[in-house]
Amino acid sequence: MKARIRAVGGRSLRSTSASGTPRSSRQSLRDTAYEAIKRRIMTCAFRPGESINEVQVASLIGVGRTPVHQALDRLMLEDMVEVIPRKGVIVKPVSLHDVMQMVEVRLINETYCARLAAERAEDKHISEMQQIFADAQKAISAQNVRELMLLDGRFHHAFASAARNDELVKILRILNERALRFWFISFTTPDHHESFQRQHGAILDAIRRRDSGAAEDAVRTHIEAFRASVARHL
């Protein structure tokens, strides 16, 4: 599967397939399928342990089977789906062991990212975080859990981007997208939402003040709160 993905990605985007389909169009369809399937996994529309039928998914999201297959290859590399003998592709089940390992990696990488963000953030990064924080407050008032989950992902991506390290952004994007599933499993009460919003506020405030130590501590507190909440529900 990996070799096939590299082969597709390695060809010129200006070339065409045997059927005459431009490579750029094929890549666009693959990306569309990837985002659509990933979004359904993160929001638990595709539940942990659920089988994924390529034909049915292709019909659901309105693309061909090939882009769906390529998207699932990518999601398998990101550990969001897996192949089970005699079952095919399934959404990776939720495992407390896996979550705790993910938390350990986040504690190393995301706290360091927060330190860099406090040192390197530009005004545009801080403005983006402030807007996301304000939008999240509105989502809490409206009790819109799905919107709040998406804003949580955007907030983490925004402060990762503020560190201005592309490799770190890639690592944290995958970790945080895997973590977002727990919004629909564990984080369903208003006190969870308000608590995490306060923690985001502390991260934003520390980065805005250029206090790298406080930013690192705020992120560590946030991740530890995530770990404690998940442990109570799994």
N, C-alpha and C positions, 0 to 999 in steps of 0.2 A: 504493500500500500504506500509506503513512504516513497519508494522509487517512482511510483506512478505520479505522486504529487509533485515531486521534483521535476519530472519530465514535463508535466503540464506547465509548471511555473517557469521552467527554464527556456521555453521557446519564445520567439519574438511575438509580442502582443500584436504586431501588425500583420502577421501571417494568417492564413486561413486554414481551416480543417479540410478534410477530404470532401465534406458536404458543402464547403463554401462558407461556413460560419466564421466570422472574424474571431480571432483569439481573444481580443478585448471584450467582445460580447460574451464569450464563454466564461471568461474570468468574472465578469460582472454578474452573471447568473449564479456562478459558484459562490460569490460573496453574498449575494442576496439570500441564497439558500442557507449559507452558514449563519448569517445574522438572524434569520427567521427561526431556524432550529435552535440556535443558542438561546434566543429570547424565550422560547417556549420551555426549554430546560430550566432556565434560571427562575422562571415564574411558576414552575411546577405544572404547567399545562401538559408537558410530557413528564410524568411522575417518575421518581427514582425506581429503577427496576423495570420500567415499562419497555416493551419491545418496540422498535422503530421499523416500520415497514416502508421501504424506500418508495414504492409505488404510491402508497396512500399519502405519504408526506409530500411527494411531488405534486399530487393533485391538490392537497390542502394549501400549499403555498404558491401554486401556480407556475412551477418551473418543471423542466424535464428531470428524468431520473438520474442522468449523468451528473448534473450540478449537485443534486442531493447526495449522491455517492461520494463525490469529492469533498463536500462539506462535512460529511460524517467521518471521512478519513482525517480531516483537520481536527475535528472535535475529539477524535480518539487520541490524537497526539497531545491534546490539551487535557486529557483525562476526564472528559465530561461524558463520554460514552465508551462502551467496551463491547467486544465480540465474545459471545458465549457459545460454545459448541451446541448445535442442535436448536439454538434459540435465535442466533443471529445477533444483530446490533441491539443493545439495550442501553437505556439511560443508566449511568453508573449509580448504583445504590448509595445511600447515605451511610457512612461508617464513622463512628466516633473516633476510631483509631486514625483514620485518614484525616479527619478534621483536626485532631490534636497535632498531627505532624505538620499540617498546613499552617496551623497557628505558630508553631515553632519557627517555621521559615519566615512567616510574616513578621514575627518579633525581631528577627535579625535584619530583614531587608526594609521593612516599612518604617521602623524607627530611624534607621540611617537615612532613609529617604526624607523623613520629616526634618532631620537636622540639615540636610542639604537644601531643602525647600526654604527653610528659614534664612539660610545664607544667600540663596540664589534667586529667590522669587522676584519676578518683575511685577510692576503694577497691574498688568493685564491678568496675571495669574491670581493675584489677590482679589481683583474685581470679579473674576469668574467664580471664585470660591464664595465670595460674599453673595452673589446672585443665586447660586445653588443653595446656599444656606437659607436665604430668604424664601426661595421656592419650596424648600423642604418644610419650613414653618407653615406655609399655606397648606401643604399636603397633609400635615399633621392635623391642622384644624378641620380639614375636610375628611379626615379619616380615610385617605386614599392610600392604602398600603402599597399597591402596585407602583404608583407614581413615586412614593417615598423610597421604595427599593431601588428604582432606576436612578433617583437623585443621589442615593447613597453611593452607587457605583460611579456616578459622574463626579461626586465630591472627591472620592479617593483617586480617581484618574486626574483630577485637576491639581491636587497637591503633589501627586507623583510627577506630573508634567513640570511643576514649579521647580523640581530638583534639577531639571535640565540634563537628565541622563537617560538617553533613549533605551539603553539596555535595561535599566532599572524599571522604566515604565512598562516594558514588555513583560518582565517577570511579575510585577505587581498586578498588571491587567489580568493575567491568567488566574492568579491567586484570588483576586477580589471577585472575579466573575464566578468562580467556583463557590465562593463564600456566599454570594447573593442568594443562592437557593434557600438558605436558612431563614430568609425573611418570611417565606411561606410555610416554613416548618416550625420555627421556634419564636419568631419575633412578631407576634400578632396582637399584643396588647398595647394600649396607649402609653403605659409607663415605660415599656421598652423603647418606643419611638422617641419619647421625650428625653429619656436618659441618653440615647445615642445622639440626639440633637445637641444636647449640652456638651457631650464629648467632642462632637464636631466643632462646636463653638470654641472650645478650649484650644483645639488644634489650629483653627483659623486665627484666633487671637494671638497665639504664640508666633505663628508665621508672620502675621502682620507686624508684630513688635520686633521681628528679627531675632527672637530668642530661641536659639537652636536647642538648648538644653530643655527648655519648657516644651518645645514642639515634640522633641523625642519622648519626654515623659507623658505628654498628652496622648500621643499615639499608642504608647505602651499601655496606658490605662484603658484606652478604647479597645485594643485587641484582647486584653485580659478580660474585659467585660463581655466581649463576644465569646471567648472561651468558656466563661462561667455560665452564660446563658445557654449555649449549645449543650454543655455537659448536663444541664438540668432537664433537657428535653429529649436527649438521645439515650 
